[in-house]
Amino acid sequence: MKTAYDFELATRLGSVSEYYFSRKLREIEEMRRAGADILSLGVGSPDLPPHPSVTERLASEAAKPSTHGYQSYRGAAELRGALSAWYKTRFGVELCPESEILPLIGSKEGVMHTVMTYISKGDRVLVPNPGYPTYASAVRLAEGAVVEYALREENNYMPDLEKLPTEGVKMMIVNYPHMPTGAVASKEDLQKIVDWCRKYNILLVNDNPYCFLRNDTPISLLSVDGAKDVAIELNSLSKSHNMAGWRVGMIGGAKERIDEILRFKSNMDSGMFLPLQLAAATALGLGDEWYEAQNRVYRSREKLGLEIMRALGVECRPNQAGLFLWGRVPEGENCYDFCDRLLYEKHIFLTPGGVFGDEGMQYVRISLCASEEMLQRVLCRIQNAEFKTQN
């Protein structure tokens, strides 16, 4: 007996598929139910808690009877003020809290809002390869044309601007510090990209959630001369403040850009829970000791992560930033086969670099969002029974 009708999907969904991690984590869960002890270094979800003052603020504000209504589409004034002060203190960037900041329900939401605001059918968007898959998915859902630009190790994962197309290009998406490669852009690198976008009247979007993690020189693209003329920046508390599930992000940029994006966003949601916004404002006021403590943890984990990569025969570039390690697999290996063999034979899950584009096919990524105990277990499991490559 038929229990459901069939409905034709929107054509826009024909160009996107289920997210790799959604499918793979479902498979891993099935393996665990069957009794497998899977050690996962795949997903970059921070395992550390927010600062106690942040959760205390959330609880105290949520206990008030007056904090449960709909909120301003532009976000709470206290949160916008805190974001403005954060950009001034941490990056030396002046952003007017009234007109140049838009809080978001996570910066992933901001990617979609920005693309939907500016991209029409057929508009071309420069998207990094390797890069966060959501960038390309958002463009395809908006019926724009994805134009991938290669980021390669020999060029320090910076775009080769002289080789990029310009005809019909309306937007360029960049992401520094870069995920998945961990590459860090200098101010000079960012200035070149801004100047190039100004020359060709291309909207520049920088996704900047990893700026404080294993990175001694946090930079905002908006600190570059002339950036506000052509650029906006997305940022987030997910990684920097261990608040991934809270979904708090922001867009910073010129008033005109904020007003334009708000036209789309205000039709999509009704603002964030006020206690959450106020707790986020508390998080943004934390001092240097917060960031230093975070990085001590991740630097310690990094040492173990590098040992894991060496044990697997994977080569890593030095001075990577963010929550991951990115490395080249042995010659002749395919990243998917490499990771699947490790999963099925050793019950260890790493992310194949091909998830992020074909420029990542010779690479794998491991997450440092795992305790030192977990990383030690992975290392011991590899060393106790050598993982053989397919050469």
N, C-alpha and C positions, 0 to 999 in steps of 0.2 A: 504493500500500500504506500502510495506516494505521500510523504509528510511535509514536503517543502516545494515551493515553486522555484523555477529557474529564472533568474533575472540577468539581463545582459549588463556587463560591467561598463563603466565609463571608459571611453577609448584612452583617456590619459593614464589609466592603470596598466595599459598594455605595455608601456615602456619601463615599468618598474616591477621588481619582484620582491618577495619577502626578504627582509634584512638577514644577512648571513648569520649573525649571532642568534637571531630568533630561531632559525632552523637548527643550528648546531647545538645550542643549549638544550633544545628539546631532545635531540638525540642523546646528549650527555645525560640528561635526566632519566631517559629510558635505560641507559647503561647502568646508572646508579641503582635504579629500582631492581635491576637484575643482579645486583650485588657487587658491581665494579666500584673500586675506590679511585675515583677520578680526581686528580690534582689539577686544578684549573688555573692557568696564568693567562687566560684569554681576555677577559673583559676589564676595562679600566674604571671600575666603580670603587671609589675610595672606601677602605675598610676601617678608617679611623673616624672618631666622632667629631662633631663640631666642638668648639670651646664651650665649657659649662655655662658661661654667662649667656651664651646664645640660646641654649635650650631652656635656661631659667627664664629668659625674657619671653620666649614663646609661651611657656606655661603660664606665666603671670598675666600676660596680655590676653591669652585665650580664656582665662578665668573671669574676665570682665564681661558683663552682660552687653556692653555697648560696642563690642568689636567684631560682630558677626554678620554685619550687613554687606551689601554690595559696595565695591570700592571704586575710586576714580579710575578711569581708563588710563590716565597718565601715571598712576601709581601714587602711593602716599608721599606727602611732602617730606617726611622724615627720611624715607628711603632715598628719594632723589637727592636730598641734601647730603646724605651719607655717601652716595655714589660720587657726587661732585667733589666732596672733600677727599675721598679715596683717590680719585684721579689726580687731584692737585698734589696730594702728599706723596703718592707712589710713582707718578709719572711726570709731574710738573705740568699737567695739562689742565687748562681752565675750561670747564664745561658748565654752562648756566643750568642750575637745577630746575628752573622753570621751563626752559625751552630746548635744551640740547641733550637731554637724557630721557630715555624711555625705558622703564623697567619691563622685564619680560618674564613669562613663565618658562624660564630656561632659554639659553641662547640657541638651542636647536629650533625652538619656536621662531626665534628671530631670523634664522636663515630662511625659513619658509615665508614669513611675513615680508621680508625684504624682496625675495624673488617674486612673490605674487604682486607686490606693489609696483615693480618696475618692468617685469618681463612679460611681453606679449608673445603670441604665437610666432615662432620663427626667429625671435631675437636671439642673438648669439651670446653665450656666456663662457668666459674662460674659467676653467675648473682644473685644480691641480691633480696630477696623476704621478705618484700616489697621493691620495687625499681622502678625507672623510666622505664616505659614500653618500651621506645626506645631501651634500652640495649638488651632486649630479641628479639625485632623485628629485630634489626640489625644482630644479630647472625643467626636468622632464614633465613633472606634474603641472607646471605652469605652461607647458607646451613650447618652451624655449628650446634652443639648440645648444647642446653641450659641446664645447670645443675644449678638449683636454690639452693641457700643456705639460710637457714632461719635466719632472724634477729628478735630477740624477746626482748620484753620489759624487762624481767627478766635478760637478759644478756646485758642490756644497748645498744641493737641494734648493738652489735659487733659480727663478725663471730666467730663461735666455730671452730677454726682451726683444732683441733684434730679430728673433725668429717667430715672434708671435704675430698672428693675423690681427688686423684691425677693422677690416671691412665688415660692417654689420654687427660689430661687437658692442654690446651695451653695458656689460658688467664684467668685472674680473674679481674672482674670489681668491683670497690668499689666507694663510693660516700660519702665523709665526708667533711663538715657537710652534714648529710644525708637528702635526700628528699625521702619520705614524713615525716619521723618521727622527724626530727629536731635534731637527736642525733649528738653529737660532739665527735670526736676521739681525744684522747690525743696523744702526740708524742710517748709515750710508746706503745699505741695501734697500731699506724702506724708502729712502729719499728718491732713489732711482725709479722705483715702482710708481711712486706718487707722481713724479715728473712725467713719466711715460703716460700715465692715465690722464693727466692734465693736457698733455699734448694731443691726445686722441679723443678727449671728451668721453672717457669711460668711467662709469661709477665703480669705485674700488671698495670692496668689502673685506675687512680683516676680522677673522675669528680668533680671539686672543684669550682662551680660557686657561692656557698652560703657563702664563707669563711668570708666575712666582715659584714654579716647581723645578728644582734642580737647575736653576737659572740665576746666575749672579748679576745679570744686567737686564732686569725687566724693562721693556720698552713698550710704549703705546704708539701705534702708527699715527695717532692724532697729534703726537709731539713733533712730527716732521713738518717742515715749512710747506705751507700750501695744502696740507692734507684735508682740512675741512672743506676746501672748495670742491673736492671730488670724492671724499672717502667717508665711510662710517666704520665704526668698530663695534663688534660684539664682544661682550665679556660675560663672565659667569662666576658664581660662588660655588659651583659644583665641585671643582677640583681644589681651588685655592683655600676653601674653608670647609671642606668635607661635608658639603650640603647637596650632594647630587640628587637625592630624592626630594629635596625641598622645591626644586625647580625655580631658582631665582637667577635671572640674568639681566642684561641691559643692552641697549644700543646707545652709543654716544656719537654725536655729529652735529652738523649745522641745523639750525631751527627748521629750515625748509625740509630737510630730509626727515626729521622727526615728525613733523606735521604730515608729511606724505605717507609715511609708514603707518602712522596712527589711523589714517583713513581706512586702511585695511584691517589693522589689528582690532580696532574698536568694534568691528562687525563680527569678530571671531571669539571674543571672551569678555568677561565682565570683571576683570581685575583679580588680583591675588588676595587671599585671606589676609586681613590686616595684621593679626599677630605675627604671621610669618614675615611680612614685610618689615615690621618693627624689629623682630629678632635678627633679620638680615642686616638692618642698619647697625645693630650692636656688633655683629661680626665684622663689618667693614671698619669699625673703629679700633679693632685689635692692633697692637703695636708690633714692632719688629720681632719681639720674642716669639710671637705666634708663627711667623713665616720661618724663622730660624729653627724652631723645634720641628716643624713639618719637614724641613729639608734634611735635618739630621737623621730622621727616620728613613727618608727615601734614599739618602746617600748610603746609608748602611745596607739597605736592601739592594741597592745598585751593585754593590760589591758581590753579593751572592748571585745576583742576576747575571753578571758578567762571567762568573764561574760556571753557571748553567750553560750559557752560550758557548763557552770554550769547550765544555764537556761534550756538547753536541756538534762541535766542529764549525760553529757559526761565528763569523767575524763581525765585530761591532766597531763603528766609528767612535772616537772619543768625544767627550763634551756634548753628549746628548741632553736635552732638557725634557721636562714633562714627566708623565707617569709610566713611560714605557722604555724598553730597550728594543732597538731595531738592528737586525743583523743579516748578513748575507750567508745563505746556506752554501754547503760545499758545491763545487763545480759539478754540473750535470744533474743536480737535484731540481725537482719541481716542488714549489713551496707547499702545494696542497697534498701531494703524496708524502712529503716529509712530515707534515703535521698529522696526517691521518695515520701514518705508520706509528708515530710516537703515541698517538691516542689509543690505537687498538692494541699495540704491543706493550706499551708501558703505562697506559692509562694516565697520560699527561697531556693536557690540552694547551697548545699554543695557537696563535692566530697566524694563518698564512698571509703573506704580504699581498698576494693577488686579490684579496678582498678589497684592497684600496686602489686597484687599477693594475693594468698589465705591467707598468713600470716596477711593480712590487713583486713580480713573479719569482725573483731569485732571493727573496727575503722572508724572514719571519719576525713576529713581534711578540714580546712577552710583557705582561703587566707587572708593575711593582706594587700593585694594590693587593698585596698578600703579605702575611706575616713572615718574619724571618724563619720561624719554625716551618711554615709551609714551603718556603724557598729551600730550606735545608732538606726537607723530605724529597722535593723534586730532584735536587742534586744527588742525594744518596741513591735514589731509585735509578737515576741514569748511570751512576758510577758502579753500582753493584752488578748491573748487567748491561754491558756496553751497547749503546744504540748505534747500529751500523748504518752507514750511508749506502746509497744505491749506485756507486760508481762502477 
